[in-house]
């Protein structure tokens, strides 16, 4: 009997040691996205009940776990493994925020136990938001806005646009024509697109087309002519405003053109 009790005591001590330091401490501001995730977690998922909820130390991301055997049979998972899982998923340091419906993270306001730290799954979104604000985890506008602004900057790509606009001459060489073909290109860099216009020698017709640029100055072009000819290819925009384009026509003949620099 003594041996069995000793094994039980050792097991309890091992669990306590393995989960040491699992709960977060100190100031924490959750973003709206994480709070919405937490609200879904608290309300459960079908027959599953909320278990462990982990957040990154900057409050911008989270991972969660559910129990499939009801709240009475719900036990905490391995904090060591769960934290590793959270950090792999988010790329940031994580700590446990809550277990079941009790917020365990101590920040100087939240006691981490009892009714004061418990969230009712029947509460409305606004009530849960209010509780998190009361406990100091949401609503610090200065901190929260800085975090959300920083996250938004990561998701939003700022594209620099050229300021070129107007019309300039174009010179094109086309296999099968001995002379250069003169034309024009109209620019509208507000949307990185333009229009190509040129007349073929020997009264062979006229050609119209367009080009589309990417932010790095590279792009594509295409033209269609009244004599059923056409061509397409790639182009490159350089800083001084000059353009070089290369491509092939429908008969695989080479086509090249240049656009003059800014005047």
C-alpha positions, 0 to 999 in steps of 0.5 A: 500500500505504501508503495502505491501511495509513493508512486501516486505522490511521485506522479503528482510531483512530476505533473506539477514540475512538467507544467511549471511556468506554463501560465503567462504573467505580466502585462498582456494586450490581446488584439481583436482577432485573438479575442474573437478566437477566444470567444469561439473557444469559450463557447465550445465546438459541438460536443467539445468543451474548451480546454487549454488556450495559449497566446503569444506574448505580444497578444497577436496570435493564439492556439486552442485545444478542446476536450471531447469528454465533457468539462468534468473529465477534461484534464490539462495537456502537456504544457511543454508540448502545447507551448512548442506547438503554439510556437511552431504555429505562430513563430513567437513565444507562447504561454497558456492564457486559460484552462476551461473557462478560467483565465489563468494569466496573472497581470496584477489585476486578474487573480487567476482563479475563482469567479472573478477570472471565469468567463460564462459561455452564455455571455454575449460578445460585448459582455466577454469584451467588457470582462477582458477589459475589466481584467486588463487584457483588452482596451488599453487603446495605446498598446492595442492600436500599436500592436494592431497597426504593426500587424496591419503593416505586415499584411499590407504591401505598399507599392511604389508607383511611377509618375510617368504620364503622357505620350512619347514616340516609339520605334519598332523593328519587325522581322520582314520589314526593312525599316523601323516602324514609328508609333506612339505610346501613351502612359498612365502610371496611376494603374501601371497600364498604357496604350500602344499605337503604330502604323505599318509601312507599305500601307499594311495597316495599323496596330493597337495594343497595350502594356501592363507593368509590375511594381519592379518595372518589368511587364508584358505587352501585346499588339493586334493589327488590321492585317491580322498580324499580332505580337506579344512579349515582355518589356522593362522600364528603366528609371529615366523613363526609357522602355525596351521591349522584345517579343515575337509575332504569330509567325514566330518572327522577332519584334523589338521596340524602344520608347524614348527617354523623358524629355 
